Amino acid sequence: MIKPQSNRSGRIDLGLGYSSGTDFPSLIEAQNASFNDFYASGFQRLFTKINPVKDTMEKMWTLEFKDFRFGKSYRTVEEAIAKGLSYEVPVYAKVQLLNNKTGEIKEQEIFIADLPIMTEDGVFVFNGVRRVVTHQIVRAEGVLYEVDEKLPYRTLHKVRLMPGMGPWYEIDTNRHNVISMRVLPKRPKVLITELLRVFGWETDDEIRKLFADVDTDEENKYIEATLARDFTKSKEEAVISIYNKLRPDESVTIDSAEKYIKSNFFNVRKFNLGKIGRYQLNRKLGTSYDINNPDEVMLYPKDIILIVKRLIQTNNGVIPADDIDHLCNRRIRSVGEILERQLIAGIGRLEKNIKDKMSLYGQDAKVTPSMLVGTKPIAASIQSFFGANALSSFMDQTNILSELENKRKVTAGGPGGITKERATFSIREVHNSHYSKFDPVTSPESANIGVVTQLAMLARINEFGFLEAPYRRVLKVVKNNKAVLEGRILSEDLMSGKKTIAKADTTIDKALAEKISAVKEIKEVKVKSFISDEVVYFDAMDEEGFYISSATVGTDEQGNITDKLVPVRHKGDFVLEDVSAVDFVDVLAGQQAGLGMALVPFVSHNDAMRALTGANQQRQAVPLIKQESPLIGTGMEETVARQSSWGVFAEDDGEVYYVDGKKVSIKYKKLGLRDYDLISFYRSNDNTCFTQKPILNVGDTFKKGDAIVDGPTMINGELSLGINLKAALMFYEGYNYEDSVIISERIVRDDLLTSIHVREHTVQVRDTELGAETITADIPHVNDRILQKLDMQGIVRTGVKVKAGDILVGVVAPRGEKELTAEERLLRAIFGESASDVRDNSLRMPHGEEGIVIRSQILSADQGDKLQPGVLHEVKVWVADTKKVDFGDKIAGRHGDKNTIAAIRPIEDMPFTEDGEPVDIVLTPTFLKRMNMGQATEIHFGRYAKMLNEKLAFPIFEGENLEWLKQELAKQGKEMIQKVDLFDGRTGKMFPNKITVGIKYVLKLHHIADEKVHARSTGPYTAVSQQPLGGKAQMGGQRFGEMEVWALEAHSAPYALQEMLTIKSDDIKGRSAAYKAIIHGDKIENVNIPESFKVLIKELNALCLNLDLISNNSSREVEEVTNEEAK
């Protein structure tokens, strides 16, 4: 039996030990590393593309950008968020200007732009908002060999040459075996032999000799077929032929034509393979150019020959075509590279502006670099990228897991990517090369499914953008070293000369290891396959050549593999092989999963679609007031909490020196005294409440790595998204039909599923044409009860409870002046300005909202705060609202099980177990039809964890250590019983059948009924149709469409239907009259003709149909309508 281990939070790992001792790398390393590379060298790389900048004649001026320097940030992250500004640094460059006539050199340091920089937790603060740049997966630069779909009757191939910068070239083979290249779109193709003549191989024999080793198929001679179509016999003829195809309307000399043709391939500024393109060509074509040498990342004639050679081999079936969806042909662009590509356009505009300004000055003019270099193009590109680019997104911040997952998201969309409408099934599907690199399950449940995905938990991105996964090396030979030999099993007889030292299958103990190591002539010892501690990372192409097995292979305590046949992956296939063939094994049993999936216990018991839903729903869980860490977890809860930026963990051993709600002071043994400022009632991007809570008291000691402060959705250093509830699986009078559940009143009373939501309300005080707006508590025609909540300045007081319609900030604006009578002028001279001369522009609580004011802030232009033009002050008020769980709220488990609360029952009415303890939640047992059996498994094991009063971890795909669990329960005199007797709380009688009762982890999702419910009495109407607006935000009405009309007709409710279509909609006169009648308590008169009917009349008139309206009661109304139409 494997002895279970415990983590720092006391959770006992009941997996079968395959993941023990695994240290997780930084989960946001890809974001940080990419931006750090851009920060260190990317900005300088951008300017090397235009250095040096010369005037259009290249005779007068030469300007060169030299060293770059980053200044200090203007403000901290907290100040940027509070004031709605960006967390950025200024960028400066030394610019040198040379006067080519006089040789005079002028040098200046010039400000280039303000560059937003990434925080330690992988986010940007732009205009006061936390934003994340999503990874983008794109086709890798280099060459790609694929089947030509245009030739269905014969399998021929084409090759795409894709550079880092420049046009794509395509070389294909037609049905006559002629190989040609498309150089320019919509222009004739160029024969490959013509191109080779231009590059120096002029004669037919020279060209045949180049391909003699590959063009060996007697039935299909590709080079001979191409030469037969090539009517040029010399370099000059080939140059003229190609140029006439590319530019038929222009006359040029042979030298100029040759220069133009070669520039399309060998001019670095027009066609540049780039570092990754050269890396891919080296791997596929067997070349060995230096990828770090800027001079060797260009294309060479030799490359084109090798590309055509491989195309011929692919056509002959010697080499298989590339799989376009394989990860060796797709790579990741991260934030640094995406930002660098975005700024290329700005750099191009900057170069053009400099050249234009150079042409304005003569060589005798006194010109300085600052007169030529303008910073607006770069600044505009940066603003455009962070503000409008599809890859720069508002960070999902519902909880700390959603933050992390947002930073690890990968999309195939965005600039240069695909759209969800054009994404094919091959792009969306899970590919075998995705194993351990992409989460096969987590993806949106929408049109973006498969287009947007998540990185696997241990995947990393290498310097070329290719995804890599870690594996442990399996050794079969070890060096003759005593420490290494001990515990190994010999695979063959060990001989020293003719003497047998040990037989095959012998386990080497300490004595035998010493004996073997003493024999000097034995350098290496062959042993049975065992898993070493060496971890190696491979990308998708590298791992194709190895036999890689799962981490769940059977091993003994020394890591020796005990299975004879093991499942392996090799070249995309999953097969059984002898253990001697295995080269590597996975580091973790569940390393192919992403974070969301890795947090779902017993996920292997669930259908894939339910696993997807469960992984996604955890990101929607709102932080609770009384959250708990799950009794049944996977062990990843601690990893996620530690890698979030919200918890504080000890940097060294020490003790707590001071604690309060805003600050924790720690006295470390080696690092001295450190202060940590805590955040309370912070409004996240999704309006959830983030608060840090100290978990230690003054005088408490701790070890390095212990949790000191918990962040939101965190308990004792573990991710805690929900609450543990006692659940029963049974029918309960239909209240839990389908996806409905019954909960106990205890959950509401004890705030077990209560959450706090914080909203920010902002008003800008402007300088108008009629005068400046004013913040004041003296607001005309407002009830004194409402004004009591404002302070002297006119801003609502902190701690006050506010509801819909209450004033948060009192703002008045001057009205336009009008001509006054003599009496009015006299009264104004005596009593001062009249309050009625100002307009009420106050900020009020929106409809349907309430809460307690927790904070307010004033930003003023005269105090140096950056505000929009014309804005004098900006006032922000934060209101916190406590949401108790209620009918209609959406709650969920971790297995894709989502429920709506249908009934809240008194505690005494809930079913109870034999010990008298009532259950908290009643679920339907028919969930089994959705194939998420992990839910039932969790409830069973949750009950056993409750019996032992322990938190248990079951890492995914590892299996369960049931032996230890049975032993521990037996020690306490308990058994692993699945079902128990349950009693009805209302009658006290026992239910006839035993019922499954256990502990279920329940999350409250960000779909709260109180935020969605809406009712309209009166409100705005659309100007076009005169019908009520739609949506809660616009105080709109409910749409009453065709099917709703049919429903009321079917129920014989004509008067209700008439109201819906007239006075409650677009009967302008009728609705005004009805409102007055209700106010005065009068009877509502008959309805009038609605506007939509008048539109119908007009449409019929347009069809030359004259409509006569006939009324049984009176012709007056009909005549009015007819007269209106006539007008």
N, C-alpha and C positions, 0 to 999 in steps of 0.2 A: 504493500500500500504506500502510495506517495504521501509524504507528510506535507500538509498544506502550509503555505506561508502567509504572513500578514503584512499589509502595507502600513504606512505611517499613521493612517487614520483608523487602524485596527480592523480593516476589512480582511476577512479570511478568503484566500484564493482557493477555490475548489475545482479549478481546472486541472488537467492532467499534467501540468508542469512544463509544457512546451514553451511558455512565454516568460518563464521566471528569469529575472536578471536582465531583462531588455531595457536599455536606456533609450528614451525617445529623443530624437533630435528636435530642434526648434521647429514647431509646426508652421511658422511664418518665415522660415529662413529664405524661401524663394523670393518673397517680397523684399525683404531687407537686403539680400545679396544683390539683387538686380538694381535696386535704386542706389546702393552704395557704389556699384561699378559706374553708373551714370554720373554720380556726384564726383567720383574720383577722376574719371577720364572721359566720360561720354560728352560732356559739354565742350571739352577741348577738341574731341574727335569731330564734332559738328563743324567747327570753324576750319579744320584742315581741308574740308571739301571745297572751300572757296579761297583759301590762302594761296598766293597773295592776290588781292583784288587790284586789277589794273583798269585804266580808262579804256574806252572802246577802241581807241587807236593804238593803245599799249605803248604810248610814247611819252606821256606827260607825268602821270602819277602812278605810284605803286604803294598800296596800303596793305599792311600785314598785321594780323592779330597774333600777339605773342603770349605771354603768361596770363593765366586766369587766376582770379582770387575770389574766394567766397567770404563775405563779411559775416558779422554776428547777426543772429536773428533779432528783429526789432522787439519781439515780445515772447512771452512763454506760451505754451499750448493753452493753458487755462485762460490767459488774458485774451488770446485770439478767439476762443470760443465765447467768452463773456461779451466781447465787444463786436462780435460778428465780423472779424477780420481774418486774414490768412496767416498761418504759421509759415514764414518764408525768410529767406536770406537774400541780401543783395549780391549780385555777381558783377565783378569788375574785370576788365581786361586791359593789358598794356598794348596800345596800338601804335604802330610805327608807320610814319608817312614819309615816302621818299620822293623828292622832286628829281625826275630823271634828267632834267636839263642842267640843274645846278649841283646835283648830288647832295643837297641839303636834306638832313633827316630830322624830323620832329617826332617826339615820342610823348604820349600822354596816357594816363590811366583813366579809362572811361567806364561809366556805369552802363551795364548791358541790360539787365532786367532783374526783377524780383522773382526768385525761384521758390515755389512752395517745396518744403522738405518733409520727408517722411519721419514720423515719430517712431520711438522704439517699438511700439506695438503695431507697426505696419500700416498706419493710416495717415492721410493728409487732412489738415484742417484748412478748408478753403471757404472764405466768406463766412467763417464761424460755424461751419458744418463739417462733421467728420465724413470723409469720403474714402473709398477704396477703389483701386484700379484692378480690374479683373484680369487674370491671365487669359491669353488668347492662344488657341491651338490653330496652327496654320500649316500649309504644305511646306515642307522643308526645301530650301534652295538646293541646287545641284541638278542631277539628272533623274528622270523617272521613265522607266520603260513600261508601256502598257499595251494591251491588245487594241488594235484598230477596229472599232465597232462598225466602220463603214464597209468592211469586207466580210460579210457573213458567211460566204462560201469557202473561205480560206482563212486560217489563223495567221495573220501577219501583225506586226507590231510597229509602234511608233515611239519616239523618244522625245521628251520635252526637256529642253535646257533652260533651267530657271535660275537666273542670277540674283544676287542680293540687290543690285541696282541695274535697271535696264530692261529691254523688252525680252519676252520669252521667245525662244526659237523652237521650232518643231521639225524633226526629221522623220519622214515616214517612208514606207515601201508600198508602191502600188501593185496591182495584180500582175503586172508585167515584170515584177522584181526590180523596178527602177527606184533608186534611192534619191530623194530630193529634200530640200530644206525650204521652209517658209521663212523668209527673212523679214519681209514687211507684210502687214495685213492688207488684203485685197489686191496684192500684186502677185504675178506668176511665181511659181516655185523655182528655185535654183537647183540644178543638178549638183549632186555632191562632188562629182568629178570635176565640174567647172570650178567649183570653189577650191578644190585641192590644187588645180593648175595655178590659180591666183596666189595660193600660199607657197608655191615653189616646186610642186611636183608636176612638171609640164607634160611629160610623155605618157602614153598609155601604159607602157611597160613599167615605168616607175610607180604608177598607181596600182597596177596589178600586183607588183611585188609587195606593196604595203599591206595588202589584204590576203596574200597567198595562204597564210596559215589558218585563216578562219573561213574564207569563202570556198569551202571544200565540197559542198553538196552538188553532185553532178547534174541533178535535175533543176536546181535553182541557183544559177550563177548570178549573184546580185551585181557584182562589179562589172561583169561582162555586159549584162543587160543595160546598165547605166551608161557604159562607154558607147554602146550601140546607139543610144539616143543623144549622145554628146557629139555635136558637129564641130566643136572647137578642137583645134590641135595644138595650140600654143597658149602661152600665158596672156599675150595681148588680145587674142581672139576671145578668151574666156572673160577677160576684164570687160571688153566691149559688150559681150553677150549678157553678162550679169547686170551691168549698169543700165543697159537698155530695158531690162526687165524691171529694175527697181525705179528708174527715172527715165521713162521713155521720151519725155518731151524736152529734155535738156541735152545740149551739146557740150562736150567737155573733152579735155585732153586725156590720153591714156594714163598718165601719171596721176592726174587729179582723180580720175575714176578709180584707180587702184587704191589711192589713199582713202577715198570715201568708203569703198567696200571693206577695207581692213579696219577702218575706224569703227564699223558696226560691231566688230568682234574684239579688237585688241586695244581700243581706247578706254582707259580706266574710267574716265568721266562719263562715257556713254554706256559701257557694258562692264560691270564689275561683279565677279562671282561672289565676292565677300568671303569672310572667314569660314562661314558655315558651308557655303557653296563649294569652296575648295576642299574643305574637310570631307564632304560627301563624295566629291569626285575622287579624292584619294582612296576612299574606302571601296567605291564601286569599280573604279578603273585600275586600281593598283598603282597609282602614281604616288610620289613621295615629296611633293612640294611643301614648303614650310608655310603653314597656315598663319603664322604670326608675322610673316614678312609681307609688308604691303605690296611689294613688287611681284610677289608670287601668287596673289589672289586674283590675278587677271587670267583670261583665257589664253591658251597657247594652241598653235596648229596641231601639236601632238595630241591635245585633248580631243579635238574633233575627230582625229583618226581613231583614237581609242573608243570614242562614243559610237562611231559607225561600226567598228569591229564588234563591239558588244551587241549592237542592233542585229548584225548578221547572225551572231551566235544565238540570240534570242529567237530570231526567225527560224533557225535550224533546230530549235528545241534543245540546244546544248545548255543554255542558261535560262531559268524560268523568268517570266515577266515579274515586275515589281507589283506588290499589293499596295494599291493606292491608300488604303485605310490602315496599313501597318504603321506602328509608331516609329519605325526607322525612317519612314517617309513623311512624318508629321512632327512638328516641334512646337515648343511653347515660347511665346513672346511674353515676357514679364514687363513690369512697370517701366524699368529703365529703358529697355529697347523700344517699347511703345511710345514713350515720351520723346526719345531721340528721333524716331521716325516722324512724329508729329511736328517737331521743330525744324525739320529739313525744309519744309515750305517757307517757314519764317526766315530761315537763313538765306534761302533763294531770293526772297523779297528784299532782305537787307542788302545783299550783293547788288541787286539791280538799282536800289536807291543810291548806294555809294557811287556806282558807275554814272548814274544820271547826274549826281551832284558834281562829280569830277569834271564832266563835260561843260559845266557852267563856269568853271574857273580857268583862267589862263595860267601858264606856268609862272608868270611874274606875280600872281596874286599871293597874298599872305594867307595861306590856308593851313588850318590845324586839323588834326584827326577828329576833334570833337565836332567840327563843322561838317564833316562827311558822314559820320556814323550816327544814325538815328536808332533809337531803341524800340520804337513802336512795333515793328514787325515781330520781334521776338516776344515782346510782352503780349501782343495780341494772340500769338500762337499758344502761349502758356495759358492765357485766360480761356481760350477756346477749348483747349484740351481738358482742363479740370472742370470747366463749367458745362460744356456741351457734348463732349465725346461720349459715345455709347459705352465705352469701357470704363469710364470714370463714373462710379455710381454712388448714390446715397447709401451709407453703410447700414446694413441690417443690424439693428441693435436691440432686438427684443430681449435677448439674454446673452450671456457670455459665450454660449455655444454658437449662436447665430453670428456673432462677431467673428469667431475663428473660422467658421465654415465660409463666411463671405470672403475672407482673405484667401481661402484655398479653392475658390470656385474657378472653373475653367470653361470658357465659351468658345464655340467655333464661329460665333457671329462677330459683329463689330466691323470697323473699317477694314477692308481687305478680306473679310470673312464671308460667310454665307448668311442668308436670311432664313428664318424658320419656315418661310413658304417654299423655299427652293431646296431645303435640306432633304436628301434622299434617305432611304432606309439604310443603305450601307454606312452613311455617316452616323446615323442614330444608333445603330446596333452595337452590341458589345463585341469587341474583337479579341481574339486570343492573346494578342500582344498587350492588351490592357491589363493583364493579370499583374497585380501588385503595383500598378501605376495609376489606374483610374478606378474609382469605386464603381462596381458593375451595377449597383442598385440605385444610388442617390441621384435623382434628376427631377426637374419640375414635372408636375402632373398637368402639362399643358402642351401647347404647340411646340414648346422648346424642349420636349423630352428627347434626350440623347444629344441635343445641341449644347446644352449646359450640363456640366457634370462636376464631380469633386475629385481632388487628388486622393489617392489611397494614403493610408495613415503613415506609411514609412517611405513613400515616394519622394524623390528629390529631383531637382532640375540641374543638369550639368551646365558647363560654361557655354555649350553650343545650343542649349535649349531643349535637349532631348531628355525624356524622363528616364530615371534610373530607379531600380529597386534593389534592396539588399538581400544577400543570401549568405548562409554559412557554408564554408568549404567542408567537403567530406574528404577525409584523408584515407589513403590505403597504404601509404608508405611513410614511415617516420624515421627521423635520424636516431642514431644509436646514442640516446641520452637517457639516463636513468629516470629523470623526472617525467620525460615524455612517454617512456615505455610503460610505466606503471599503470595497470588497469586495462591495457590493450589486449587483444586476442590475436594470436598468430594465425595467419591465413595459410601458411605452408610450413613444413619442417624447417627449423632454423639450424643451419649447418655451419660448422667451423672446420674447413678442410673436409675430412671424411667423418668427422665426429658430429653427432646430432646433439645439439644443446637443448632443444625443446621441440616437441611434436606440434603439428598443426592443431588448431582449436584450443591450444593451451592459453589460459588467462595469465598474463604476466603479473606476478605479485612483486613485492618489494625486493625479496631475495633474488628472484629470477632476473629482475631488472638490473640489479647490481652485477650479477654474473654475466649478463649479455654485454653490459656497458664496459666490462673489463676486457672483452675481446676486441682488440684494436682494429683487426682487419675487417670487421663488420662495420660498414659505414651507415647502411640503411637496413631497416627491418620492415618486411611486408606484413601488414596486419589486416584484420577484417575492417571493413568500412566503419568509420566513426565520425561523429560530427564535432568539428573543432570550434574554437571560439573566434576564429578569423572570419570577419564579415567583409564581403566584397560587393561592390555595387556594379550592376550591369545595365546597359540600355537594351532596347528591344532587339537590336541587331546582334549585339555581343552574346546575349543569352541563347540565341537560336542554336549555337553550336554545342551547347552543354545539355546534359541530362540533369534536370532539376526536380527534386521530389518535395513533397509537402513536409511541413514541420511536425505532422502527426505520425510520422513513421515510428514504429516501435523501437525503443532504445532501453538499455539498462542504465544504472545509475552513473556509469562512467561515460555515457554517450555513445557506446557501441550500438550499431544498428542490429536489431535482433530479427527483423523480418527478412525472409528469403526473397520474396517478390515485393516490389514497391511501386506505387504509381509515380510516373515521371512525366514531365513536359519536355518535348524535344521537337524543334522546328514546327511549333504550333500544334502538335498533336499531343493527346493525353493517352499514354499507353502504360502497360505493366512491364517492368524490366527487372532483371536480376540486380540484386543490391550492389554487385561489383561495378555496375555501369554508372551508378549515381555519382555526379560531380559536386552538386550543391544541394542544400535543402533551404526551404524558406526560414527566415528568422522567426516569424510568428505564424501561428496557425491561421490567424485572421488578418494577415497583412494585406490581403487583397481588398479589404473594406476601407471605407472612409470613416471619418469621426462619427457621423450620425449613426451609421450602421453598426459601428463598433460599440456603441452605447446601448444597443438593444440586446438584452440577455436572451439566450436561446433563439437567436435569430435564424439558426439553421432549421428550426421547427416551423418557420413561417413561409408562406408563399412569397415569391419575389415582389409582387405588387404591394403586398401588405408590408413587407420590409421597407419598400420605398416610402410608403405613406408614413410608417413609424419613424423613419429617419428624418423625414421632412418636418413632421409635426413637433418634434423636440425643439426645433428652431422657433416655433410659434408659442412656446410656453412662457407665460408672463411670470416675473418674479413675485413670489408670495411673501406675505408678512411672516408666516410661520412655516417656511419650507423645511423639508427633511431630506437627508441623503437616503437613497433607496436601500431597503433591506437586501434586495437582490440586485446586484450590479454586475458589471463586466470587468472591473478593475481600471477601466479607462477614465472613470470619473475623476480620479486624482490627477491624471495626466492633463486632462482638459483644463481643470481648475488652475493647475500650476502654470500652464502655458498662456492663460489669459492674463491681461494686464491689470486685473482688478484686485487680485489677492496680494497680500504682502507675506513673504516667506523669509525666514531667518537667514541672513548671510553668513552667520557664524554662531557659535555657542554664546549664550549670554542670559541676561535677565531683564524683566520689564521695569523701567525706571518711572514712567508716568503714563497714565491712560485717562482719556476722556473721549467724548463723542467726536471731537474734531482733530485730535492729535494723539499719537502714540510715540513715546520716547523709549528707545532701546539702548541698553548699555551692553555692548559686545565685549568679549574678552580681548580680542585683538584689534577690532576696528573702532573702539571707543563709543561715544554717544552719538546716536543717529535719531533724527526726528522724521516721522512719517505723517504727513497731513492727510486726513480722511475726508471723504466726500459723502455728503448727506443729501438726500432728495434731489439727486441729479436727474434732469430730464434727458432720457436717451433719444436717439433719432426716431424711435417708434413710440414715444410718449410713455414708456414704462419707467419705473422709478428705480434708479441705481443708488444703493447705499452701501458704504463699507462699514463693517462692524468689528471692533476688536474682540478677540476671543480669549485673551489672557488678562490677568489682573496684576496690579503692582506687586513686585516681588517674585512673580512666577519665573522659573528658569526654563530654558528650552535648549534644544540641540539645533545644529545647523540644518536648515531645510524644513524645520517645523513651521506650521502655519501660525502667523501672528494676527493677521487681519483677514477676515472673510470678505469677499466681494459679493455683488448681487448673485443670486442663484448659486450660492456656495455655502457649505456647512463644514467646518473643521477641515478646510482644504480640499473638499470634494465637490464636484458638480452636483447640485441639488435643485432640480427643475420643478419638483412636485411634492407630493405628500403620500405617506404610506397609509392606506385605508383598509379596514377589514371588509372584504367583499364576499358576497354569496352569489353563486350561479344558480338562479331559479326564476321561474315565472312568478309574477306578482300582480295579479288582477289586470293584466294588460298594460300597466303603466310602463313596463320596460319592453313593450313590443318594438321589434326591429332595433333601432339605435337609441331608444330612450332608456333612461336609468332613473332609479329612485335613490335619493340620498337622505341621510339622517339630518335632523335639525341641528344636531351637535356640530356638524361641519360649518353651518352658518353661525351658530352661537359662539363657537370657539375660534372663529376666523381661520379655519384650516385651509380654505381656498379663497381667502380674501387677498386682493392685490391693490396696490396704489398706482394710480396713473397721473402723471404730471403733464400739464399742457402750458405752453408759452403763448401769451397774448401780447401783441406789439402794436403800438400806435406811433405814428410819426407826426410831429408838430412842425408845420411848414410855414414859410413866409409866402403869403398869397398876394395877389395883385391888390386886394382891398386892405392889406395889412397883415401883421403876423398873428398866427393862432396863439392861444395862451392856455397854459395848464392852470386850472383853477378849481376850487371847490364851490364857487358861486355860479351855479348853472341855472338858467331860467326855466320855469315851469317844470321843475323836478321835485318829487315828493321828498320832504325832509328825512323820512325814514331811510331812503336810499343814500342821501348825502351824509348821513351820520357815519357811514362806513369809510368815508374819505378823510384823509388827514388835512392839515392846514394847506398843504401844497396842492391838493386835489388828486392825490394818488391813494388808492385803497390801502388800508392798514394791514400789515402782516398779522396773520392769525385770524382774520375775519372770515366768516363763512359767507360765501356768495352763491347766488343762483342765477338762472337765466334772466337776462335783462338788467341786472345790477351794473352800476357804473364802476369800472376798474380805474380808469383815468379820465378825469374831467377835462375836456378840451372845448374851448369856444373860439369861433372864428368871426371876424367882423362882417356884417352885412354891407351891401352896397348903400351909399348915401342916397337919400331922397329929398325932395324939396319939402321944407318944414313950414308950417303956418307960424304966424307971429306968436300964437298961444303956446305952440309946442316949443318954440325957441325960448320963450320965457320960462316954461317949466324945466327945460333942460338946463338953463342957466342957474336955476335955483337948486334943483335936485341932482344935477350931474347927469352923466350918460345913462341912458335907459338900458335896462338889461335886455329888453326886447330887440335891441339893435345888434345883438350877436346871435350867431347860429350855433346850435349844440352839435359838436362833432365828437362827442365823448366815445371812448372805447368801452363797450359793454360786453358782458358775458354772453356768448352765443346761445342760441336756442337749444334746449335739451341738455345743457351742461350745468354742473354745480361743483362746489369743492371749497377748500380752505386755501387762502392766500399764504404761500410759504416764502415768497421773496419778490422784491421789485428792484428795478434798476433804471437809472436815468443816464443817458448818454447825451452830451451837449457839445455842439460844434464850437462854442466859445471856450470850452475846456480842453480843446485839442483833439477830441474824438473824431475819427473819420466817419462822416455821414454823407448821404447822397446830396447832390446839389439841391439847394432850396430847403433842406431839412434843418431846422434849428435844434430840435431835441428828438430823441427816440426813447420811449419809455417801454420797458418790458415788465410784465407781471406773470409770475408763475403760480398756477393754481393746482393743488393736489386733490385728487378725488379718490376716496376709498370705495372700491367695488367689492361688495359681498357677493358670493355666488348666489344665483337666482334662477328662476325658471327660464329655460331657453338658452342658458349659457352652454358653451361647448367645452367638454372635458374629454380627455383622451388618455390612453395608455401609451406604451412604447412599441406596440406591435401593429400599428395601423388601425387600432380600434378607437373610433371616435364616437362620442355619445352626446346627446342633448338631455339636459335635466328636465324630466317631465313631472316629477313630484318630489316635494320635500316633506317628509313625514316626522312627526314627533318622535323623540328618542324612545319613549315607552311603547310606541306602536311598531317599531322596527323588529324584524325577526332576531332572536338571540340564541346563543349556543348554550350548552348544558351548564356552563359556569355562570350564566346570567349576563354575559357581555353581549350587547346588541351589535349587529353589523352596521357598517357605515354606508355601504353602497350595495345595491342589488342590481346585478347585470343579467342579461338574458343568456341562457346556455346555448342558444342557437348561433352564437358567434362562430361555432366550428365550421359552418358552411363557408366562411370566408378564408379558411385554410390558414389561420394564424394560431396554431396550437401552442406557440410560445407563450401566449397569454395565460393559458391554463397551467402550463409548466411553471410560470412565474408565481401564480397564486398558490400552487402546492408548495414550492420551495420557500415562498414567503412565510407560509405557516410554520414550516420547520425552523426557519431563521428566528421567528418570533418565539418559538418554544425555547430555543437555545439562547435567546437574547444576544444574537450576534449578527453582524452585517457580513453577507457572503458575496463573493465574486465568482462569476462563471464566464471566463473569457470566451469569446465567440469561436466556434468551430473546434474547441478543444476537448469536448466531452465533459462528463461530470464525475467527480470523485465521490461516489455514493457510499463507499465503504466507510470513510471517515465520518460521514453524516450519520450513518446507521449506528456506528459505535458511540458517537457523542449523545445521540438521542437515547440509546440503551442505557448509558450511564445515568441519565435522569429518569429512567423508567418510562420512557415514551417510545411510541412506534411511529413509523411512516405511514399514517392512515390518510387515505385520499378524501374520504367523505365522512361527515359527522351528522349527528342528530341536530335539527334546528327547530325552534319553537316559534309560534306566531305570537308577537308581542301584544296583539289586541285580545286574543282569547286565552293565551297560555298553553294552547294545545300544540302537540308535536306534529310537524308535517309528516305525511305518511311515508315519504322516502328520504333516505340520507342525502345530504346536499354537500356539494363542494364549497368549503369556506376556507379562505386564506387571506394573505396580505397582497394587495395590488398597489402598484405605484401609479398615482393619478396626477396628470398635468392639467392645468387650466390654460386653455389656448386663448390667443388674442382675438377671439370672436365673441364679444360680450353683448348679450341681448340689449342691455341698457343703452349701449352706444348706437344700436341700430334702430331701436323702436322710434317711431315718429308719427305724429298726427298733425293735420293742418286744419285750421279754421278758415282764416283768410290769408292771403299772401300775394306774391307777385305773379303777373301773367306775361306770357310772351307777346311781343308787339305784333308779330306776324299773324298768329292764329287766335290770339286772345284767350288761349287755354292756359291753365296753371303750369308753372315750371315744374320740372321733375327734380327729385333729390332732396335729401335732408338738409344739405348745406344751403340750398336756395329757399328753404321753407316751402318746398314743393308739395304737390299732391301725388296720389297714387294713379298710375295709368289705368284707364278703364278701356280695354281694347275690345276687339270683335268677340273673342271667346267669352269675356265677362258679360257682354251684352246678351249673348246666347244663353248664358247661365241664368241671368235674371228673367229672360223670356221663358225659359224652361220652368222656372219656379213661379211663373205667373205673378210677377211683381212689377207691373207696368209703371206705377207711380214712382217707385224708387228708381226705376230705370230712367224715367223722364227727368227726375231731379239730377241724376248723374250726368245726363247729356245736355242739360240746359243751365239751370241756375248754379250748379256746382262746377260748371265748365265755362262755356263761351257765350252764354246769354248775358250780354253786357247790362242791358236795362233790368232784366229779371233778377240778376244777382245783387245789384245795388238795391233794388226794391225789397228783396228778401232780407238783406242785412238790416235795412231800416225797420222792417216789420218785426224782426226778432228783437232788435234793441227796444222798440216801443211796445212789445208784447202784442202786436196786431197779427191778424191772420195773413198768411202768405198768399198773395194774389196769384192768378194764373201765370204760367211761364210764357215767355216770348220766343220768337224764332232765334235760334243760335247762329253765331257767325259762320260756322261750318256749313250750315244749310245755304247761306247766302253765297258761299264759295261754290257750292254745287250748282246753284242757279247760274252763276257766271260761266262755269265750265260747260253747262248745257247751251248757254247762249253762244259760246265760242264754237259749238258744233251746229250752229244755226237752228237751234231748237228754242222756240218761244214757250215759256212755261207760265201757265195761268194758275194762280194759287186760289183755292176754293176753301172757305171756312164755313162750317155748319152754323156757328153761333153769330159771327159778325164779320163783316167784310172790312172793318176799320183797320185791323192789324195787317191784313193782307194788302190793303191799299197803301199802308205806310211803307211796307217792305218794297212794294212795286214802285212807289214814288222814289224811295231811296235809290233803287237800282237804276231808275230812269235818270236820276241826277248824275 
